[in-house]
Amino acid sequence: MSDRILVQRIAVFAYHGLLAEEARIGQRFYISLDCSLDLAAAGVSDDVARTVSYADLTEIVVEIATQRRFALIEALAEAIAESCLARFSRLHAVTVRVDKPSAPVPAVIDGVSIEITRRQASRTGPSLATGQAGA
């Protein structure tokens, strides 16, 4: 599928990380979504009900990132991807990128990032978790 909705660099202030100091003082994160879905019907009809609202996608990101705490940004990304796919059956897949510009590492860096891609279980055949056929 080549149709995509991109929501880039949603800025959130949150308390994710392994270190106690990260949980205490928090830091800024940037989260981006790349959603794969068929946008043809929305494009022809000009009807928002035929697509996925980028405002709703942003709301999911902000809610998960600010209301929950994760030791790993990998877990944050998984929670966001899972929520997006569960809420919007129109999505074929979602790629979540989490940028952590103030990562506490012993070097001067611009930041660290992780990126994951997850697909709707019913569209992928074998399930990622079990290796069994998806429902």
N, CA, C and O atoms as a DFTB+ gen file, in Angstrom:
540 C
 N C O
     1  1       0.856      -1.179       0.000
     2  2       0.000       0.000       0.000
     3  2       0.898       1.236       0.000
     4  3       1.787       1.365       0.842
     5  1       0.662       2.128      -0.936
     6  2       1.506       3.314      -1.017
     7  2       0.860       4.552      -0.398
     8  3       1.529       5.577      -0.263
     9  1      -0.425       4.490      -0.017
    10  2      -1.072       5.624       0.623
    11  2      -0.655       5.679       2.088
    12  3      -0.571       4.659       2.772
    13  1      -0.396       6.897       2.547
    14  2       0.104       7.037       3.932
    15  2      -0.393       8.331       4.549
    16  3      -0.589       9.332       3.860
    17  1      -0.591       8.295       5.841
    18  2      -0.781       9.502       6.643
    19  2       0.471       9.620       7.503
    20  3       0.848       8.682       8.207
    21  1       1.106      10.777       7.437
    22  2       2.310      11.032       8.221
    23  2       2.002      12.099       9.266
    24  3       1.507      13.177       8.935
    25  1       2.292      11.800      10.506
    26  2       2.193      12.773      11.587
    27  2       3.597      12.842      12.174
    28  3       4.073      11.879      12.775
    29  1       4.254      13.977      12.001
    30  2       5.683      14.048      12.278
    31  2       6.028      14.888      13.503
    32  3       5.534      16.000      13.692
    33  1       6.889      14.313      14.316
    34  2       7.536      14.986      15.448
    35  2       6.561      15.649      16.415
    36  3       6.647      16.847      16.688
    37  1       5.635      14.843      16.924
    38  2       4.748      15.298      17.982
    39  2       5.622      15.471      19.222
    40  3       6.227      14.506      19.689
    41  1       5.694      16.678      19.753
    42  2       6.546      16.955      20.911
    43  2       5.762      16.693      22.193
    44  3       4.668      17.223      22.388
    45  1       6.339      15.867      23.061
    46  2       5.743      15.614      24.376
    47  2       6.825      15.713      25.434
    48  3       7.983      15.377      25.188
    49  1       6.441      16.174      26.602
    50  2       7.333      16.156      27.751
    51  2       6.863      15.008      28.622
    52  3       5.704      14.972      29.036
    53  1       7.767      14.059      28.906
    54  2       7.372      12.849      29.611
    55  2       8.526      12.332      30.460
    56  3       9.598      12.934      30.510
    57  1       8.289      11.211      31.123
    58  2       9.205      10.703      32.147
    59  2       9.652       9.273      31.861
    60  3       9.616       8.421      32.749
    61  1      10.069       9.012      30.641
    62  2      10.482       7.671      30.235
    63  2      11.993       7.519      30.345
    64  3      12.747       8.454      30.077
    65  1      12.424       6.325      30.744
    66  2      13.842       6.023      30.808
    67  2      14.159       5.093      31.962
    68  3      13.353       4.905      32.874
    69  1      15.340       4.520      31.905
    70  2      15.789       3.586      32.938
    71  2      16.256       4.264      34.207
    72  3      16.129       3.704      35.296
    73  1      16.792       5.455      34.080
    74  2      17.411       6.127      35.227
    75  2      16.382       6.823      36.113
    76  3      15.392       7.370      35.629
    77  1      16.634       6.792      37.408
    78  2      15.739       7.453      38.360
    79  2      15.609       8.941      38.052
    80  3      14.534       9.519      38.214
    81  1      16.680       9.552      37.617
    82  2      16.649      10.978      37.290
    83  2      15.703      11.265      36.129
    84  3      15.040      12.302      36.114
    85  1      15.636      10.369      35.167
    86  2      14.718      10.553      34.043
    87  2      13.264      10.508      34.517
    88  3      12.412      11.226      33.995
    89  1      12.993       9.668      35.498
    90  2      11.640       9.580      36.054
    91  2      11.318      10.808      36.902
    92  3      10.155      11.190      37.031
    93  1      12.338      11.416      37.473
    94  2      12.131      12.569      38.358
    95  2      12.001      13.876      37.592
    96  3      11.080      14.651      37.853
    97  1      12.909      14.139      36.647
    98  2      12.906      15.453      35.996
    99  2      12.260      15.450      34.615
   100  3      11.860      16.505      34.124
   101  1      12.152      14.295      33.984
   102  2      11.524      14.201      32.670
   103  2      12.367      14.825      31.566
   104  3      13.437      15.382      31.810
   105  1      11.857      14.716      30.354
   106  2      12.545      15.261      29.190
   107  2      11.597      15.274      28.001
   108  3      10.512      14.695      28.045
   109  1      12.024      15.942      26.941
   110  2      11.214      16.035      25.726
   111  2      11.478      14.820      24.834
   112  3      12.602      14.330      24.727
   113  1      10.408      14.357      24.203
   114  2      10.455      13.294      23.210
   115  2       9.722      13.788      21.972
   116  3       8.810      14.610      22.066
   117  1      10.127      13.282      20.815
   118  2       9.422      13.559      19.567
   119  2       8.963      12.225      19.002
   120  3       9.758      11.296      18.853
   121  1       7.680      12.137      18.691
   122  2       7.106      10.879      18.228
   123  2       6.451      11.122      16.871
   124  3       5.679      12.065      16.697
   125  1       6.776      10.253      15.916
   126  2       6.240      10.353      14.563
   127  2       5.526       9.075      14.187
   128  3       5.905       7.982      14.608
   129  1       4.476       9.233      13.382
   130  2       3.699       8.099      12.884
   131  2       3.707       8.112      11.365
   132  3       3.603       9.164      10.736
   133  1       3.831       6.927      10.790
   134  2       3.696       6.728       9.354
   135  2       2.664       5.614       9.203
   136  3       2.965       4.440       9.417
   137  1       1.443       5.999       8.831
   138  2       0.321       5.065       8.786
   139  2       0.002       4.672       7.356
   140  3      -0.190       5.531       6.496
   141  1      -0.054       3.379       7.104
   142  2      -0.372       2.846       5.782
   143  2      -1.849       2.470       5.752
   144  3      -2.328       1.714       6.597
   145  1      -2.564       3.012       4.761
   146  2      -3.979       2.717       4.595
   147  2      -4.406       3.131       3.204
   148  3      -3.670       3.828       2.505
   149  1      -5.577       2.711       2.802
   150  2      -6.105       3.071       1.494
   151  2      -6.855       4.393       1.625
   152  3      -7.873       4.469       2.312
   153  1      -6.350       5.428       0.967
   154  2      -6.946       6.761       1.041
   155  2      -7.801       7.114      -0.180
   156  3      -8.287       8.241      -0.283
   157  1      -7.989       6.175      -1.095
   158  2      -8.719       6.462      -2.331
   159  2     -10.151       6.911      -2.060
   160  3     -10.595       7.918      -2.612
   161  1     -10.871       6.188      -1.230
   162  2     -12.278       6.533      -0.963
   163  2     -12.390       7.912      -0.312
   164  3     -13.303       8.672      -0.634
   165  1     -11.489       8.238       0.583
   166  2     -11.504       9.560       1.219
   167  2     -11.190      10.651       0.208
   168  3     -11.793      11.725       0.230
   169  1     -10.246      10.368      -0.676
   170  2      -9.876      11.353      -1.687
   171  2     -10.992      11.636      -2.668
   172  3     -11.182      12.783      -3.072
   173  1     -11.729      10.619      -3.057
   174  2     -12.824      10.776      -4.014
   175  2     -14.045      11.415      -3.346
   176  3     -14.695      12.279      -3.935
   177  1     -14.354      10.991      -2.119
   178  2     -15.579      11.446      -1.454
   179  2     -15.411      12.738      -0.655
   180  3     -16.395      13.410      -0.347
   181  1     -14.164      13.087      -0.321
   182  2     -13.892      14.250       0.536
   183  2     -14.600      14.107       1.881
   184  3     -15.080      15.087       2.451
   185  1     -14.658      12.865       2.380
   186  2     -15.381      12.532       3.606
   187  2     -14.398      12.023       4.660
   188  3     -13.742      11.000       4.463
   189  1     -14.301      12.735       5.765
   190  2     -13.361      12.371       6.824
   191  2     -13.664      10.988       7.414
   192  3     -12.773      10.336       7.958
   193  1     -14.902      10.550       7.307
   194  2     -15.264       9.228       7.821
   195  2     -14.615       8.099       7.019
   196  3     -14.642       6.947       7.451
   197  1     -14.036       8.409       5.863
   198  2     -13.416       7.398       5.005
   199  2     -11.901       7.345       5.171
   200  3     -11.205       6.698       4.390
   201  1     -11.393       8.039       6.207
   202  2      -9.961       8.056       6.472
   203  2      -9.743       7.905       7.975
   204  3     -10.659       7.522       8.702
   205  1      -8.544       8.202       8.436
   206  2      -8.230       8.228       9.863
   207  2      -7.786       9.646      10.180
   208  3      -6.901      10.193       9.523
   209  1      -8.400      10.230      11.181
   210  2      -8.097      11.606      11.558
   211  2      -6.705      11.714      12.171
   212  3      -6.379      10.997      13.117
   213  1      -5.887      12.611      11.630
   214  2      -4.558      12.806      12.217
   215  2      -4.669      13.429      13.601
   216  3      -3.763      13.272      14.419
   217  1      -5.762      14.131      13.878
   218  2      -5.974      14.654      15.236
   219  2      -6.169      13.499      16.221
   220  3      -5.645      13.536      17.335
   221  1      -6.923      12.474      15.810
   222  2      -7.126      11.310      16.672
   223  2      -5.826      10.533      16.878
   224  3      -5.557      10.050      17.978
   225  1      -5.028      10.413      15.829
   226  2      -3.730       9.741      15.958
   227  2      -2.838      10.496      16.941
   228  3      -2.181       9.891      17.789
   229  1      -2.825      11.816      16.819
   230  2      -2.015      12.642      17.717
   231  2      -2.480      12.491      19.155
   232  3      -1.665      12.414      20.074
   233  1      -3.787      12.450      19.347
   234  2      -4.346      12.289      20.693
   235  2      -3.867      10.984      21.341
   236  3      -3.531      10.965      22.525
   237  1      -3.836       9.906      20.574
   238  2      -3.347       8.625      21.096
   239  2      -1.898       8.760      21.552
   240  3      -1.546       8.334      22.651
   241  1      -1.065       9.352      20.709
   242  2       0.354       9.511      21.043
   243  2       0.520      10.311      22.331
   244  3       1.235       9.887      23.238
   245  1      -0.132      11.454      22.413
   246  2       0.017      12.326      23.585
   247  2      -0.490      11.627      24.842
   248  3       0.149      11.694      25.892
   249  1      -1.629      10.964      24.739
   250  2      -2.186      10.289      25.908
   251  2      -1.258       9.190      26.424
   252  3      -0.971       9.136      27.620
   253  1      -0.794       8.330      25.550
   254  2       0.073       7.229      25.991
   255  2       1.398       7.762      26.516
   256  3       1.879       7.315      27.556
   257  1       1.987       8.711      25.807
   258  2       3.310       9.208      26.194
   259  2       3.287      10.002      27.495
   260  3       4.278      10.020      28.225
   261  1       2.169      10.655      27.793
   262  2       2.139      11.493      28.997
   263  2       1.425      10.857      30.181
   264  3       1.613      11.296      31.315
   265  1       0.616       9.840      29.946
   266  2      -0.145       9.237      31.039
   267  2       0.458       7.936      31.563
   268  3       0.065       7.449      32.622
   269  1       1.404       7.380      30.828
   270  2       2.057       6.140      31.258
   271  2       3.555       6.377      31.311
   272  3       4.065       7.321      30.707
   273  1       4.258       5.518      32.035
   274  2       5.713       5.623      32.125
   275  2       6.331       4.318      31.648
   276  3       5.885       3.231      32.014
   277  1       7.365       4.445      30.826
   278  2       8.059       3.282      30.278
   279  2       9.553       3.411      30.562
   280  3      10.121       4.499      30.459
   281  1      10.182       2.300      30.919
   282  2      11.636       2.289      31.081
   283  2      12.310       2.378      29.713
   284  3      13.372       2.987      29.580
   285  1      11.701       1.777      28.709
   286  2      12.292       1.730      27.366
   287  2      11.412       2.467      26.358
   288  3      10.188       2.341      26.384
   289  1      12.037       3.227      25.481
   290  2      11.267       3.878      24.430
   291  2      10.734       2.841      23.430
   292  3       9.777       3.116      22.706
   293  1      11.338       1.677      23.389
   294  2      10.811       0.583      22.573
   295  2       9.407       0.196      23.057
   296  3       8.513      -0.049      22.246
   297  1       9.220       0.142      24.370
   298  2       7.909      -0.205      24.940
   299  2       6.894       0.910      24.694
   300  3       5.720       0.635      24.447
   301  1       7.330       2.140      24.758
   302  2       6.464       3.272      24.429
   303  2       5.966       3.148      22.992
   304  3       4.771       3.293      22.733
   305  1       6.869       2.883      22.066
   306  2       6.496       2.734      20.658
   307  2       5.524       1.572      20.456
   308  3       4.563       1.699      19.698
   309  1       5.759       0.457      21.115
   310  2       4.858      -0.701      21.008
   311  2       3.454      -0.341      21.479
   312  3       2.471      -0.693      20.826
   313  1       3.353       0.357      22.607
   314  2       2.042       0.733      23.141
   315  2       1.303       1.655      22.174
   316  3       0.093       1.522      21.991
   317  1       2.014       2.575      21.566
   318  2       1.396       3.489      20.600
   319  2       0.931       2.730      19.363
   320  3      -0.196       2.917      18.906
   321  1       1.786       1.883      18.826
   322  2       1.420       1.109      17.629
   323  2       0.212       0.223      17.909
   324  3      -0.723       0.171      17.110
   325  1       0.231      -0.462      19.026
   326  2      -0.869      -1.356      19.395
   327  2      -2.181      -0.580      19.504
   328  3      -3.216      -1.037      19.018
   329  1      -2.141       0.574      20.129
   330  2      -3.345       1.375      20.309
   331  2      -3.881       1.901      18.977
   332  3      -5.089       1.871      18.740
   333  1      -3.000       2.377      18.119
   334  2      -3.424       2.876      16.805
   335  2      -4.085       1.774      15.986
   336  3      -5.146       1.987      15.398
   337  1      -3.469       0.607      15.943
   338  2      -4.014      -0.498      15.155
   339  2      -5.323      -1.017      15.742
   340  3      -6.228      -1.400      15.000
   341  1      -5.426      -1.032      17.068
   342  2      -6.658      -1.501      17.709
   343  2      -7.811      -0.530      17.470
   344  3      -8.949      -0.956      17.272
   345  1      -7.529       0.746      17.488
   346  2      -8.588       1.751      17.356
   347  2      -9.032       1.960      15.910
   348  3     -10.200       2.260      15.665
   349  1      -8.121       1.807      14.953
   350  2      -8.432       2.129      13.558
   351  2      -8.227       0.918      12.662
   352  3      -7.108       0.637      12.233
   353  1      -9.296       0.212      12.383
   354  2      -9.191      -0.978      11.540
   355  2      -8.805      -0.625      10.106
   356  3      -8.346      -1.498       9.370
   357  1      -8.977       0.626       9.689
   358  2      -8.576       1.062       8.345
   359  2      -7.063       1.003       8.151
   360  3      -6.588       0.884       7.021
   361  1      -6.308       1.084       9.234
   362  2      -4.852       1.069       9.115
   363  2      -4.385      -0.324       8.722
   364  3      -4.788      -1.317       9.326
   365  1      -3.545      -0.390       7.722
   366  2      -2.914      -1.661       7.348
   367  2      -1.680      -1.874       8.219
   368  3      -1.396      -2.988       8.659
   369  1      -0.946      -0.774       8.460
   370  2       0.281      -0.843       9.256
   371  2       0.572       0.543       9.811
   372  3       0.079       1.552       9.306
   373  1       1.376       0.569      10.850
   374  2       1.829       1.835      11.417
   375  2       3.303       1.706      11.776
   376  3       3.730       0.711      12.362
   377  1       4.062       2.716      11.419
   378  2       5.455       2.820      11.840
   379  2       5.515       3.931      12.878
   380  3       5.036       5.041      12.646
   381  1       6.104       3.621      14.013
   382  2       6.239       4.592      15.102
   383  2       7.723       4.851      15.307
   384  3       8.519       3.925      15.466
   385  1       8.071       6.117      15.299
   386  2       9.452       6.531      15.577
   387  2       9.438       7.372      16.844
   388  3       8.648       8.308      16.969
   389  1      10.318       7.035      17.784
   390  2      10.469       7.814      19.011
   391  2      11.890       8.364      19.032
   392  3      12.866       7.614      19.007
   393  1      11.983       9.687      19.079
   394  2      13.272      10.377      19.186
   395  2      13.444      10.861      20.616
   396  3      12.547      11.467      21.203
   397  1      14.617      10.578      21.158
   398  2      14.955      10.982      22.522
   399  2      16.211      11.858      22.440
   400  3      17.327      11.348      22.534
   401  1      16.034      13.173      22.265
   402  2      17.182      14.042      22.023
   403  2      18.121      14.205      23.223
   404  3      19.294      14.535      23.048
   405  1      17.621      13.979      24.420
   406  2      18.457      14.175      25.615
   407  2      18.836      12.862      26.275
   408  3      18.952      12.797      27.498
   409  1      19.025      11.837      25.500
   410  2      19.383      10.527      26.056
   411  2      20.684      10.625      26.847
   412  3      21.662      11.204      26.374
   413  1      20.691      10.059      28.050
   414  2      21.883      10.131      28.895
   415  2      22.931       9.091      28.482
   416  3      22.974       7.987      29.024
   417  1      23.759       9.459      27.530
   418  2      24.840       8.589      27.081
   419  2      26.163       9.337      27.240
   420  3      26.182      10.568      27.235
   421  1      27.260       8.611      27.379
   422  2      28.555       9.253      27.641
   423  2      29.249       9.778      26.382
   424  3      30.415       9.478      26.129
   425  1      28.510      10.565      25.602
   426  2      29.068      11.149      24.388
   427  2      28.180      12.317      23.978
   428  3      27.042      12.433      24.433
   429  1      28.699      13.162      23.134
   430  2      27.895      14.246      22.583
   431  2      27.163      13.699      21.364
   432  3      27.788      13.299      20.382
   433  1      25.820      13.685      21.435
   434  2      24.998      13.153      20.350
   435  2      23.824      14.102      20.103
   436  3      23.476      14.920      20.955
   437  1      23.237      13.976      18.942
   438  2      22.013      14.723      18.661
   439  2      20.795      14.049      19.272
   440  3      19.736      14.668      19.381
   441  1      20.926      12.810      19.665
   442  2      19.834      12.055      20.259
   443  2      19.859      10.624      19.798
   444  3      20.685      10.227      18.976
   445  1      18.942       9.857      20.342
   446  2      18.765       8.467      19.918
   447  2      17.329       8.307      19.439
   448  3      16.439       9.050      19.852
   449  1      17.119       7.343      18.576
   450  2      15.789       7.083      18.035
   451  2      15.586       5.594      17.892
   452  3      16.533       4.836      17.681
   453  1      14.338       5.190      18.008
   454  2      13.959       3.823      17.643
   455  2      12.783       3.933      16.688
   456  3      12.037       4.912      16.710
   457  1      12.629       2.930      15.861
   458  2      11.523       2.905      14.912
   459  2      11.033       1.481      14.768
   460  3      11.819       0.559      14.549
   461  1       9.719       1.307      14.894
   462  2       9.111      -0.023      14.737
   463  2       7.986       0.063      13.720
   464  3       7.379       1.119      13.545
   465  1       7.711      -1.034      13.058
   466  2       6.561      -1.137      12.167
   467  2       5.746      -2.344      12.596
   468  3       6.266      -3.446      12.770
   469  1       4.450      -2.104      12.760
   470  2       3.527      -3.181      13.129
   471  2       2.356      -3.165      12.166
   472  3       1.946      -2.107      11.689
   473  1       1.813      -4.358      11.879
   474  2       0.708      -4.509      10.939
   475  2      -0.524      -5.064      11.628
   476  3      -0.438      -5.707      12.675
   477  1      -1.676      -4.802      11.016
   478  2      -2.907      -5.408      11.509
   479  2      -2.748      -6.918      11.450
   480  3      -2.312      -7.448      10.429
   481  1      -3.087      -7.611      12.507
   482  2      -2.936      -9.064      12.558
   483  2      -3.741      -9.746      11.464
   484  3      -3.284     -10.733      10.887
   485  1      -4.922      -9.241      11.171
   486  2      -5.778      -9.885      10.171
   487  2      -5.256      -9.701       8.755
   488  3      -5.739     -10.360       7.834
   489  1      -4.274      -8.816       8.558
   490  2      -3.746      -8.541       7.223
   491  2      -2.384      -9.187       6.979
   492  3      -1.879      -9.148       5.857
   493  1      -1.788      -9.775       8.002
   494  2      -0.413     -10.224       7.864
   495  2      -0.262     -11.726       7.699
   496  3       0.843     -12.202       7.438
   497  1      -1.342     -12.488       7.844
   498  2      -1.181     -13.942       7.838
   499  2      -0.740     -14.377       9.217
   500  3      -1.507     -14.231      10.169
   501  1       0.486     -14.915       9.370
   502  2       0.939     -15.351      10.683
   503  2       1.026     -14.187      11.659
   504  3       1.489     -13.098      11.318
   505  1       0.571     -14.443      12.877
   506  2       0.626     -13.446      13.934
   507  2       2.068     -13.214      14.362
   508  3       2.857     -14.157      14.421
   509  1       2.416     -11.972      14.659
   510  2       3.759     -11.670      15.125
   511  2       4.062     -12.344      16.455
   512  3       5.187     -12.777      16.707
   513  1       3.036     -12.426      17.307
   514  2       3.252     -12.947      18.656
   515  2       3.320     -14.457      18.704
   516  3       4.133     -15.013      19.442
   517  1       2.475     -15.139      17.925
   518  2       2.378     -16.579      18.098
   519  2       2.872     -17.399      16.922
   520  3       3.125     -18.596      17.057
   521  1       3.010     -16.763      15.775
   522  2       3.386     -17.520      14.590
   523  2       2.220     -18.274      13.977
   524  3       2.398     -19.017      13.011
   525  1       1.014     -18.086      14.537
   526  2      -0.184     -18.749      14.029
   527  2      -0.889     -17.838      13.047
   528  3      -0.637     -16.633      13.007
   529  1      -1.761     -18.412      12.266
   530  2      -2.534     -17.631      11.290
   531  2      -3.367     -16.596      12.007
   532  3      -3.973     -16.879      13.040
   533  1      -3.398     -15.380      11.452
   534  2      -4.200     -14.300      12.054
   535  2      -5.673     -14.520      11.802
   536  3      -6.065     -15.190      10.847
   537  1      -6.489     -13.941      12.681
   538  2      -7.947     -14.082      12.571
   539  2      -8.523     -13.044      11.644
   540  3      -9.735     -13.011      11.431
